[in-house]
Amino acid sequence: MFVPRESLDTVRDALFAAGAGRIGGYERCCWYSEGTGTFVGGEGTAPAVGEAGVEERVPELRLETVYPVAKHGDVIAALKLAHPYEEPAFDVYELVP
C-alpha cells in the first residue's frame, strides 16, 4: 500500500492490531521505502492532498506486511479505516510455500 509519511505509524498500528505483521515468533514486521505517487481526482472526489482535476505528485511510502488469509477482512477494514486517503491504493499477494 502507499501511505503519506505522517500517517505511517497510524496505519502500521491499525494493521498490526488487526493481525498483520507476524512472522514466526516476531511481531510488527513490515518493510517500507520512499517513492512518489501521482493522481488526478475526478469529478466528485475530495482528495486528502491537493484538489480534484489537478495532477498531484505526492511523496509517499510503500508499506508492505504479511498476514494470514483468515485475517484478510479484518486487515483490509483496518487499512481503510486508518488510511487518510479517500481511496487508498493497495495490492494483496498470496504467498505460496
Phi and psi restraints in degrees (range 20) as a CNS / XPLOR table:
assign (resid 1 and name C) (resid 2 and name N)
       (resid 2 and name CA) (resid 2 and name C) 1.0 -120.1 20.0 2
assign (resid 2 and name N) (resid 2 and name CA)
       (resid 2 and name C) (resid 3 and name N) 1.0 131.3 20.0 2
assign (resid 2 and name C) (resid 3 and name N)
       (resid 3 and name CA) (resid 3 and name C) 1.0 -142.9 20.0 2
assign (resid 3 and name N) (resid 3 and name CA)
       (resid 3 and name C) (resid 4 and name N) 1.0 142.1 20.0 2
assign (resid 3 and name C) (resid 4 and name N)
       (resid 4 and name CA) (resid 4 and name C) 1.0 -67.1 20.0 2
assign (resid 4 and name N) (resid 4 and name CA)
       (resid 4 and name C) (resid 5 and name N) 1.0 146.6 20.0 2
assign (resid 4 and name C) (resid 5 and name N)
       (resid 5 and name CA) (resid 5 and name C) 1.0 -51.6 20.0 2
assign (resid 5 and name N) (resid 5 and name CA)
       (resid 5 and name C) (resid 6 and name N) 1.0 -41.9 20.0 2
assign (resid 5 and name C) (resid 6 and name N)
       (resid 6 and name CA) (resid 6 and name C) 1.0 -67.8 20.0 2
assign (resid 6 and name N) (resid 6 and name CA)
       (resid 6 and name C) (resid 7 and name N) 1.0 -15.1 20.0 2
assign (resid 6 and name C) (resid 7 and name N)
       (resid 7 and name CA) (resid 7 and name C) 1.0 -103.8 20.0 2
assign (resid 7 and name N) (resid 7 and name CA)
       (resid 7 and name C) (resid 8 and name N) 1.0 0.4 20.0 2
assign (resid 7 and name C) (resid 8 and name N)
       (resid 8 and name CA) (resid 8 and name C) 1.0 -54.8 20.0 2
assign (resid 8 and name N) (resid 8 and name CA)
       (resid 8 and name C) (resid 9 and name N) 1.0 -53.8 20.0 2
assign (resid 8 and name C) (resid 9 and name N)
       (resid 9 and name CA) (resid 9 and name C) 1.0 -67.2 20.0 2
assign (resid 9 and name N) (resid 9 and name CA)
       (resid 9 and name C) (resid 10 and name N) 1.0 -35.7 20.0 2
assign (resid 9 and name C) (resid 10 and name N)
       (resid 10 and name CA) (resid 10 and name C) 1.0 -62.8 20.0 2
assign (resid 10 and name N) (resid 10 and name CA)
       (resid 10 and name C) (resid 11 and name N) 1.0 -46.3 20.0 2
assign (resid 10 and name C) (resid 11 and name N)
       (resid 11 and name CA) (resid 11 and name C) 1.0 -68.1 20.0 2
assign (resid 11 and name N) (resid 11 and name CA)
       (resid 11 and name C) (resid 12 and name N) 1.0 -44.6 20.0 2
assign (resid 11 and name C) (resid 12 and name N)
       (resid 12 and name CA) (resid 12 and name C) 1.0 -57.3 20.0 2
assign (resid 12 and name N) (resid 12 and name CA)
       (resid 12 and name C) (resid 13 and name N) 1.0 -48.3 20.0 2
assign (resid 12 and name C) (resid 13 and name N)
       (resid 13 and name CA) (resid 13 and name C) 1.0 -58.8 20.0 2
assign (resid 13 and name N) (resid 13 and name CA)
       (resid 13 and name C) (resid 14 and name N) 1.0 -41.3 20.0 2
assign (resid 13 and name C) (resid 14 and name N)
       (resid 14 and name CA) (resid 14 and name C) 1.0 -65.6 20.0 2
assign (resid 14 and name N) (resid 14 and name CA)
       (resid 14 and name C) (resid 15 and name N) 1.0 -43.2 20.0 2
assign (resid 14 and name C) (resid 15 and name N)
       (resid 15 and name CA) (resid 15 and name C) 1.0 -63.7 20.0 2
assign (resid 15 and name N) (resid 15 and name CA)
       (resid 15 and name C) (resid 16 and name N) 1.0 -44.6 20.0 2
assign (resid 15 and name C) (resid 16 and name N)
       (resid 16 and name CA) (resid 16 and name C) 1.0 -65.0 20.0 2
assign (resid 16 and name N) (resid 16 and name CA)
       (resid 16 and name C) (resid 17 and name N) 1.0 -39.3 20.0 2
assign (resid 16 and name C) (resid 17 and name N)
       (resid 17 and name CA) (resid 17 and name C) 1.0 -64.9 20.0 2
assign (resid 17 and name N) (resid 17 and name CA)
       (resid 17 and name C) (resid 18 and name N) 1.0 -26.9 20.0 2
assign (resid 17 and name C) (resid 18 and name N)
       (resid 18 and name CA) (resid 18 and name C) 1.0 -86.4 20.0 2
assign (resid 18 and name N) (resid 18 and name CA)
       (resid 18 and name C) (resid 19 and name N) 1.0 -1.1 20.0 2
assign (resid 18 and name C) (resid 19 and name N)
       (resid 19 and name CA) (resid 19 and name C) 1.0 109.7 20.0 2
assign (resid 19 and name N) (resid 19 and name CA)
       (resid 19 and name C) (resid 20 and name N) 1.0 5.4 20.0 2
assign (resid 19 and name C) (resid 20 and name N)
       (resid 20 and name CA) (resid 20 and name C) 1.0 -86.3 20.0 2
assign (resid 20 and name N) (resid 20 and name CA)
       (resid 20 and name C) (resid 21 and name N) 1.0 163.9 20.0 2
assign (resid 20 and name C) (resid 21 and name N)
       (resid 21 and name CA) (resid 21 and name C) 1.0 85.6 20.0 2
assign (resid 21 and name N) (resid 21 and name CA)
       (resid 21 and name C) (resid 22 and name N) 1.0 17.5 20.0 2
assign (resid 21 and name C) (resid 22 and name N)
       (resid 22 and name CA) (resid 22 and name C) 1.0 -105.1 20.0 2
assign (resid 22 and name N) (resid 22 and name CA)
       (resid 22 and name C) (resid 23 and name N) 1.0 125.9 20.0 2
assign (resid 22 and name C) (resid 23 and name N)
       (resid 23 and name CA) (resid 23 and name C) 1.0 -132.4 20.0 2
assign (resid 23 and name N) (resid 23 and name CA)
       (resid 23 and name C) (resid 24 and name N) 1.0 108.0 20.0 2
assign (resid 23 and name C) (resid 24 and name N)
       (resid 24 and name CA) (resid 24 and name C) 1.0 58.7 20.0 2
assign (resid 24 and name N) (resid 24 and name CA)
       (resid 24 and name C) (resid 25 and name N) 1.0 -125.7 20.0 2
assign (resid 24 and name C) (resid 25 and name N)
       (resid 25 and name CA) (resid 25 and name C) 1.0 -88.1 20.0 2
assign (resid 25 and name N) (resid 25 and name CA)
       (resid 25 and name C) (resid 26 and name N) 1.0 10.0 20.0 2
assign (resid 25 and name C) (resid 26 and name N)
       (resid 26 and name CA) (resid 26 and name C) 1.0 -105.2 20.0 2
assign (resid 26 and name N) (resid 26 and name CA)
       (resid 26 and name C) (resid 27 and name N) 1.0 147.3 20.0 2
assign (resid 26 and name C) (resid 27 and name N)
       (resid 27 and name CA) (resid 27 and name C) 1.0 -125.2 20.0 2
assign (resid 27 and name N) (resid 27 and name CA)
       (resid 27 and name C) (resid 28 and name N) 1.0 164.2 20.0 2
assign (resid 27 and name C) (resid 28 and name N)
       (resid 28 and name CA) (resid 28 and name C) 1.0 59.2 20.0 2
assign (resid 28 and name N) (resid 28 and name CA)
       (resid 28 and name C) (resid 29 and name N) 1.0 37.1 20.0 2
assign (resid 28 and name C) (resid 29 and name N)
       (resid 29 and name CA) (resid 29 and name C) 1.0 -83.3 20.0 2
assign (resid 29 and name N) (resid 29 and name CA)
       (resid 29 and name C) (resid 30 and name N) 1.0 131.1 20.0 2
assign (resid 29 and name C) (resid 30 and name N)
       (resid 30 and name CA) (resid 30 and name C) 1.0 -161.5 20.0 2
assign (resid 30 and name N) (resid 30 and name CA)
       (resid 30 and name C) (resid 31 and name N) 1.0 175.1 20.0 2
assign (resid 30 and name C) (resid 31 and name N)
       (resid 31 and name CA) (resid 31 and name C) 1.0 -143.0 20.0 2
assign (resid 31 and name N) (resid 31 and name CA)
       (resid 31 and name C) (resid 32 and name N) 1.0 142.6 20.0 2
assign (resid 31 and name C) (resid 32 and name N)
       (resid 32 and name CA) (resid 32 and name C) 1.0 -147.2 20.0 2
assign (resid 32 and name N) (resid 32 and name CA)
       (resid 32 and name C) (resid 33 and name N) 1.0 152.9 20.0 2
assign (resid 32 and name C) (resid 33 and name N)
       (resid 33 and name CA) (resid 33 and name C) 1.0 -144.5 20.0 2
assign (resid 33 and name N) (resid 33 and name CA)
       (resid 33 and name C) (resid 34 and name N) 1.0 160.8 20.0 2
assign (resid 33 and name C) (resid 34 and name N)
       (resid 34 and name CA) (resid 34 and name C) 1.0 -87.9 20.0 2
assign (resid 34 and name N) (resid 34 and name CA)
       (resid 34 and name C) (resid 35 and name N) 1.0 150.4 20.0 2
assign (resid 34 and name C) (resid 35 and name N)
       (resid 35 and name CA) (resid 35 and name C) 1.0 -166.0 20.0 2
assign (resid 35 and name N) (resid 35 and name CA)
       (resid 35 and name C) (resid 36 and name N) 1.0 -172.0 20.0 2
assign (resid 35 and name C) (resid 36 and name N)
       (resid 36 and name CA) (resid 36 and name C) 1.0 -126.5 20.0 2
assign (resid 36 and name N) (resid 36 and name CA)
       (resid 36 and name C) (resid 37 and name N) 1.0 125.6 20.0 2
assign (resid 36 and name C) (resid 37 and name N)
       (resid 37 and name CA) (resid 37 and name C) 1.0 -97.9 20.0 2
assign (resid 37 and name N) (resid 37 and name CA)
       (resid 37 and name C) (resid 38 and name N) 1.0 145.5 20.0 2
assign (resid 37 and name C) (resid 38 and name N)
       (resid 38 and name CA) (resid 38 and name C) 1.0 -127.5 20.0 2
assign (resid 38 and name N) (resid 38 and name CA)
       (resid 38 and name C) (resid 39 and name N) 1.0 150.6 20.0 2
assign (resid 38 and name C) (resid 39 and name N)
       (resid 39 and name CA) (resid 39 and name C) 1.0 -166.8 20.0 2
assign (resid 39 and name N) (resid 39 and name CA)
       (resid 39 and name C) (resid 40 and name N) 1.0 159.7 20.0 2
assign (resid 39 and name C) (resid 40 and name N)
       (resid 40 and name CA) (resid 40 and name C) 1.0 -128.4 20.0 2
assign (resid 40 and name N) (resid 40 and name CA)
       (resid 40 and name C) (resid 41 and name N) 1.0 117.0 20.0 2
assign (resid 40 and name C) (resid 41 and name N)
       (resid 41 and name CA) (resid 41 and name C) 1.0 -72.5 20.0 2
assign (resid 41 and name N) (resid 41 and name CA)
       (resid 41 and name C) (resid 42 and name N) 1.0 132.6 20.0 2
assign (resid 41 and name C) (resid 42 and name N)
       (resid 42 and name CA) (resid 42 and name C) 1.0 -84.0 20.0 2
assign (resid 42 and name N) (resid 42 and name CA)
       (resid 42 and name C) (resid 43 and name N) 1.0 -177.4 20.0 2
assign (resid 42 and name C) (resid 43 and name N)
       (resid 43 and name CA) (resid 43 and name C) 1.0 -58.6 20.0 2
assign (resid 43 and name N) (resid 43 and name CA)
       (resid 43 and name C) (resid 44 and name N) 1.0 133.1 20.0 2
assign (resid 43 and name C) (resid 44 and name N)
       (resid 44 and name CA) (resid 44 and name C) 1.0 86.7 20.0 2
assign (resid 44 and name N) (resid 44 and name CA)
       (resid 44 and name C) (resid 45 and name N) 1.0 1.2 20.0 2
assign (resid 44 and name C) (resid 45 and name N)
       (resid 45 and name CA) (resid 45 and name C) 1.0 -89.3 20.0 2
assign (resid 45 and name N) (resid 45 and name CA)
       (resid 45 and name C) (resid 46 and name N) 1.0 160.3 20.0 2
assign (resid 45 and name C) (resid 46 and name N)
       (resid 46 and name CA) (resid 46 and name C) 1.0 -133.1 20.0 2
assign (resid 46 and name N) (resid 46 and name CA)
       (resid 46 and name C) (resid 47 and name N) 1.0 76.8 20.0 2
assign (resid 46 and name C) (resid 47 and name N)
       (resid 47 and name CA) (resid 47 and name C) 1.0 -58.2 20.0 2
assign (resid 47 and name N) (resid 47 and name CA)
       (resid 47 and name C) (resid 48 and name N) 1.0 142.5 20.0 2
assign (resid 47 and name C) (resid 48 and name N)
       (resid 48 and name CA) (resid 48 and name C) 1.0 -71.0 20.0 2
assign (resid 48 and name N) (resid 48 and name CA)
       (resid 48 and name C) (resid 49 and name N) 1.0 -23.0 20.0 2
assign (resid 48 and name C) (resid 49 and name N)
       (resid 49 and name CA) (resid 49 and name C) 1.0 -128.2 20.0 2
assign (resid 49 and name N) (resid 49 and name CA)
       (resid 49 and name C) (resid 50 and name N) 1.0 132.7 20.0 2
assign (resid 49 and name C) (resid 50 and name N)
       (resid 50 and name CA) (resid 50 and name C) 1.0 76.3 20.0 2
assign (resid 50 and name N) (resid 50 and name CA)
       (resid 50 and name C) (resid 51 and name N) 1.0 -152.3 20.0 2
assign (resid 50 and name C) (resid 51 and name N)
       (resid 51 and name CA) (resid 51 and name C) 1.0 -140.6 20.0 2
assign (resid 51 and name N) (resid 51 and name CA)
       (resid 51 and name C) (resid 52 and name N) 1.0 154.0 20.0 2
assign (resid 51 and name C) (resid 52 and name N)
       (resid 52 and name CA) (resid 52 and name C) 1.0 -60.8 20.0 2
assign (resid 52 and name N) (resid 52 and name CA)
       (resid 52 and name C) (resid 53 and name N) 1.0 143.3 20.0 2
assign (resid 52 and name C) (resid 53 and name N)
       (resid 53 and name CA) (resid 53 and name C) 1.0 86.5 20.0 2
assign (resid 53 and name N) (resid 53 and name CA)
       (resid 53 and name C) (resid 54 and name N) 1.0 -3.6 20.0 2
assign (resid 53 and name C) (resid 54 and name N)
       (resid 54 and name CA) (resid 54 and name C) 1.0 -120.4 20.0 2
assign (resid 54 and name N) (resid 54 and name CA)
       (resid 54 and name C) (resid 55 and name N) 1.0 131.4 20.0 2
assign (resid 54 and name C) (resid 55 and name N)
       (resid 55 and name CA) (resid 55 and name C) 1.0 -68.0 20.0 2
assign (resid 55 and name N) (resid 55 and name CA)
       (resid 55 and name C) (resid 56 and name N) 1.0 127.3 20.0 2
assign (resid 55 and name C) (resid 56 and name N)
       (resid 56 and name CA) (resid 56 and name C) 1.0 -110.7 20.0 2
assign (resid 56 and name N) (resid 56 and name CA)
       (resid 56 and name C) (resid 57 and name N) 1.0 146.5 20.0 2
assign (resid 56 and name C) (resid 57 and name N)
       (resid 57 and name CA) (resid 57 and name C) 1.0 -125.1 20.0 2
assign (resid 57 and name N) (resid 57 and name CA)
       (resid 57 and name C) (resid 58 and name N) 1.0 116.1 20.0 2
assign (resid 57 and name C) (resid 58 and name N)
       (resid 58 and name CA) (resid 58 and name C) 1.0 -123.8 20.0 2
assign (resid 58 and name N) (resid 58 and name CA)
       (resid 58 and name C) (resid 59 and name N) 1.0 127.5 20.0 2
assign (resid 58 and name C) (resid 59 and name N)
       (resid 59 and name CA) (resid 59 and name C) 1.0 -66.4 20.0 2
assign (resid 59 and name N) (resid 59 and name CA)
       (resid 59 and name C) (resid 60 and name N) 1.0 129.5 20.0 2
assign (resid 59 and name C) (resid 60 and name N)
       (resid 60 and name CA) (resid 60 and name C) 1.0 -138.8 20.0 2
assign (resid 60 and name N) (resid 60 and name CA)
       (resid 60 and name C) (resid 61 and name N) 1.0 168.4 20.0 2
assign (resid 60 and name C) (resid 61 and name N)
       (resid 61 and name CA) (resid 61 and name C) 1.0 -113.5 20.0 2
assign (resid 61 and name N) (resid 61 and name CA)
       (resid 61 and name C) (resid 62 and name N) 1.0 136.9 20.0 2
assign (resid 61 and name C) (resid 62 and name N)
       (resid 62 and name CA) (resid 62 and name C) 1.0 -89.4 20.0 2
assign (resid 62 and name N) (resid 62 and name CA)
       (resid 62 and name C) (resid 63 and name N) 1.0 117.3 20.0 2
assign (resid 62 and name C) (resid 63 and name N)
       (resid 63 and name CA) (resid 63 and name C) 1.0 -108.1 20.0 2
assign (resid 63 and name N) (resid 63 and name CA)
       (resid 63 and name C) (resid 64 and name N) 1.0 128.1 20.0 2
assign (resid 63 and name C) (resid 64 and name N)
       (resid 64 and name CA) (resid 64 and name C) 1.0 -126.8 20.0 2
assign (resid 64 and name N) (resid 64 and name CA)
       (resid 64 and name C) (resid 65 and name N) 1.0 143.8 20.0 2
assign (resid 64 and name C) (resid 65 and name N)
       (resid 65 and name CA) (resid 65 and name C) 1.0 -153.6 20.0 2
assign (resid 65 and name N) (resid 65 and name CA)
       (resid 65 and name C) (resid 66 and name N) 1.0 179.0 20.0 2
assign (resid 65 and name C) (resid 66 and name N)
       (resid 66 and name CA) (resid 66 and name C) 1.0 -123.8 20.0 2
assign (resid 66 and name N) (resid 66 and name CA)
       (resid 66 and name C) (resid 67 and name N) 1.0 158.3 20.0 2
assign (resid 66 and name C) (resid 67 and name N)
       (resid 67 and name CA) (resid 67 and name C) 1.0 -159.8 20.0 2
assign (resid 67 and name N) (resid 67 and name CA)
       (resid 67 and name C) (resid 68 and name N) 1.0 154.6 20.0 2
assign (resid 67 and name C) (resid 68 and name N)
       (resid 68 and name CA) (resid 68 and name C) 1.0 -70.3 20.0 2
assign (resid 68 and name N) (resid 68 and name CA)
       (resid 68 and name C) (resid 69 and name N) 1.0 147.0 20.0 2
assign (resid 68 and name C) (resid 69 and name N)
       (resid 69 and name CA) (resid 69 and name C) 1.0 -56.1 20.0 2
assign (resid 69 and name N) (resid 69 and name CA)
       (resid 69 and name C) (resid 70 and name N) 1.0 -31.2 20.0 2
assign (resid 69 and name C) (resid 70 and name N)
       (resid 70 and name CA) (resid 70 and name C) 1.0 -64.8 20.0 2
assign (resid 70 and name N) (resid 70 and name CA)
       (resid 70 and name C) (resid 71 and name N) 1.0 -19.4 20.0 2
assign (resid 70 and name C) (resid 71 and name N)
       (resid 71 and name CA) (resid 71 and name C) 1.0 -97.5 20.0 2
assign (resid 71 and name N) (resid 71 and name CA)
       (resid 71 and name C) (resid 72 and name N) 1.0 4.5 20.0 2
assign (resid 71 and name C) (resid 72 and name N)
       (resid 72 and name CA) (resid 72 and name C) 1.0 -52.5 20.0 2
assign (resid 72 and name N) (resid 72 and name CA)
       (resid 72 and name C) (resid 73 and name N) 1.0 -53.0 20.0 2
assign (resid 72 and name C) (resid 73 and name N)
       (resid 73 and name CA) (resid 73 and name C) 1.0 -59.9 20.0 2
assign (resid 73 and name N) (resid 73 and name CA)
       (resid 73 and name C) (resid 74 and name N) 1.0 -42.6 20.0 2
assign (resid 73 and name C) (resid 74 and name N)
       (resid 74 and name CA) (resid 74 and name C) 1.0 -65.5 20.0 2
assign (resid 74 and name N) (resid 74 and name CA)
       (resid 74 and name C) (resid 75 and name N) 1.0 -42.7 20.0 2
assign (resid 74 and name C) (resid 75 and name N)
       (resid 75 and name CA) (resid 75 and name C) 1.0 -67.7 20.0 2
assign (resid 75 and name N) (resid 75 and name CA)
       (resid 75 and name C) (resid 76 and name N) 1.0 -44.4 20.0 2
assign (resid 75 and name C) (resid 76 and name N)
       (resid 76 and name CA) (resid 76 and name C) 1.0 -66.1 20.0 2
assign (resid 76 and name N) (resid 76 and name CA)
       (resid 76 and name C) (resid 77 and name N) 1.0 -39.7 20.0 2
assign (resid 76 and name C) (resid 77 and name N)
       (resid 77 and name CA) (resid 77 and name C) 1.0 -62.4 20.0 2
assign (resid 77 and name N) (resid 77 and name CA)
       (resid 77 and name C) (resid 78 and name N) 1.0 -42.6 20.0 2
assign (resid 77 and name C) (resid 78 and name N)
       (resid 78 and name CA) (resid 78 and name C) 1.0 -64.3 20.0 2
assign (resid 78 and name N) (resid 78 and name CA)
       (resid 78 and name C) (resid 79 and name N) 1.0 -41.3 20.0 2
assign (resid 78 and name C) (resid 79 and name N)
       (resid 79 and name CA) (resid 79 and name C) 1.0 -58.2 20.0 2
assign (resid 79 and name N) (resid 79 and name CA)
       (resid 79 and name C) (resid 80 and name N) 1.0 -50.7 20.0 2
assign (resid 79 and name C) (resid 80 and name N)
       (resid 80 and name CA) (resid 80 and name C) 1.0 -65.2 20.0 2
assign (resid 80 and name N) (resid 80 and name CA)
       (resid 80 and name C) (resid 81 and name N) 1.0 -34.1 20.0 2
assign (resid 80 and name C) (resid 81 and name N)
       (resid 81 and name CA) (resid 81 and name C) 1.0 -72.3 20.0 2
assign (resid 81 and name N) (resid 81 and name CA)
       (resid 81 and name C) (resid 82 and name N) 1.0 -39.6 20.0 2
assign (resid 81 and name C) (resid 82 and name N)
       (resid 82 and name CA) (resid 82 and name C) 1.0 -86.0 20.0 2
assign (resid 82 and name N) (resid 82 and name CA)
       (resid 82 and name C) (resid 83 and name N) 1.0 -23.5 20.0 2
assign (resid 82 and name C) (resid 83 and name N)
       (resid 83 and name CA) (resid 83 and name C) 1.0 -75.3 20.0 2
assign (resid 83 and name N) (resid 83 and name CA)
       (resid 83 and name C) (resid 84 and name N) 1.0 138.6 20.0 2
assign (resid 83 and name C) (resid 84 and name N)
       (resid 84 and name CA) (resid 84 and name C) 1.0 -78.1 20.0 2
assign (resid 84 and name N) (resid 84 and name CA)
       (resid 84 and name C) (resid 85 and name N) 1.0 -14.2 20.0 2
assign (resid 84 and name C) (resid 85 and name N)
       (resid 85 and name CA) (resid 85 and name C) 1.0 -81.6 20.0 2
assign (resid 85 and name N) (resid 85 and name CA)
       (resid 85 and name C) (resid 86 and name N) 1.0 147.8 20.0 2
assign (resid 85 and name C) (resid 86 and name N)
       (resid 86 and name CA) (resid 86 and name C) 1.0 -60.9 20.0 2
assign (resid 86 and name N) (resid 86 and name CA)
       (resid 86 and name C) (resid 87 and name N) 1.0 -39.5 20.0 2
assign (resid 86 and name C) (resid 87 and name N)
       (resid 87 and name CA) (resid 87 and name C) 1.0 -131.5 20.0 2
assign (resid 87 and name N) (resid 87 and name CA)
       (resid 87 and name C) (resid 88 and name N) 1.0 84.3 20.0 2
assign (resid 87 and name C) (resid 88 and name N)
       (resid 88 and name CA) (resid 88 and name C) 1.0 -64.9 20.0 2
assign (resid 88 and name N) (resid 88 and name CA)
       (resid 88 and name C) (resid 89 and name N) 1.0 140.1 20.0 2
assign (resid 88 and name C) (resid 89 and name N)
       (resid 89 and name CA) (resid 89 and name C) 1.0 -94.2 20.0 2
assign (resid 89 and name N) (resid 89 and name CA)
       (resid 89 and name C) (resid 90 and name N) 1.0 127.1 20.0 2
assign (resid 89 and name C) (resid 90 and name N)
       (resid 90 and name CA) (resid 90 and name C) 1.0 -152.8 20.0 2
assign (resid 90 and name N) (resid 90 and name CA)
       (resid 90 and name C) (resid 91 and name N) 1.0 154.8 20.0 2
assign (resid 90 and name C) (resid 91 and name N)
       (resid 91 and name CA) (resid 91 and name C) 1.0 -121.5 20.0 2
assign (resid 91 and name N) (resid 91 and name CA)
       (resid 91 and name C) (resid 92 and name N) 1.0 150.2 20.0 2
assign (resid 91 and name C) (resid 92 and name N)
       (resid 92 and name CA) (resid 92 and name C) 1.0 -125.0 20.0 2
assign (resid 92 and name N) (resid 92 and name CA)
       (resid 92 and name C) (resid 93 and name N) 1.0 124.7 20.0 2
assign (resid 92 and name C) (resid 93 and name N)
       (resid 93 and name CA) (resid 93 and name C) 1.0 -118.2 20.0 2
assign (resid 93 and name N) (resid 93 and name CA)
       (resid 93 and name C) (resid 94 and name N) 1.0 132.5 20.0 2
assign (resid 93 and name C) (resid 94 and name N)
       (resid 94 and name CA) (resid 94 and name C) 1.0 -83.7 20.0 2
assign (resid 94 and name N) (resid 94 and name CA)
       (resid 94 and name C) (resid 95 and name N) 1.0 128.9 20.0 2
assign (resid 94 and name C) (resid 95 and name N)
       (resid 95 and name CA) (resid 95 and name C) 1.0 -92.7 20.0 2
assign (resid 95 and name N) (resid 95 and name CA)
       (resid 95 and name C) (resid 96 and name N) 1.0 122.4 20.0 2
assign (resid 95 and name C) (resid 96 and name N)
       (resid 96 and name CA) (resid 96 and name C) 1.0 -108.1 20.0 2
assign (resid 96 and name N) (resid 96 and name CA)
       (resid 96 and name C) (resid 97 and name N) 1.0 128.8 20.0 2
